[in-house]
Amino acid sequence: MDKCISCECNLLVSGTEYVIEKALKPYKGYSSYSTIFEYAMCMPCAGKMRNLISAHSMKNINQYFSQNFDPNRTRRKLLENENSDVENWLNRCIVKDIIIGDLSECQVYAQCSGEQMLLGHFPYMVSGVALDEVVDLLSQETLDDLDKFKNEFVDGPSEFQDLLQSGPKVFF
């Protein structure tokens, strides 16, 4: 991924910060998965997208994460152990603590600068279970805006179109 999905700016220029979102379908009992969709978005475009989330939805999202997620616990443990193996950052849902092998769907997120992935609050994985709980907290206005984005920019393999219609949700 070398261009922003929205504005098509070159993301690999040194100092250009962006996020990557990738939806996966893990196969239980195997260490493999299928990619449902993936995209990269520059930080200015990601900021514009976040501004589409209604104040009511943002309040609900913030409350959900404050009750269900300690952002420092896992990151502190990984950073203290100087563990830069990305697999260790992505093998458990940051909210539900479910291992990726036990999931039917999940989404991974990374923050990058140029050609480098940044370690800190990113990367992380969120299970479909947690994403569904968050989506249930969103206003209809926010859901409509996220669906417009998904329909305009995100296209996955044909065998996952039913899954894309009901989930996973584009959420950054």
Secondary structure as UniProt FT lines:
FT   TURN            5..7
FT   TURN            11..12
FT   TURN            14..15
FT   STRAND          17..26
FT   TURN            28..29
FT   STRAND          33..42
FT   HELIX           43..50
FT   TURN            51..52
FT   HELIX           55..68
FT   HELIX           71..80
FT   TURN            81..82
FT   HELIX           86..90
FT   STRAND          92..93
FT   TURN            94..96
FT   HELIX           100..102
FT   STRAND          106..113
FT   TURN            114..115
FT   STRAND          116..118
FT   STRAND          124..127
FT   HELIX           128..135
FT   TURN            136..137
FT   HELIX           140..153
FT   HELIX           158..160
FT   HELIX           161..166
//
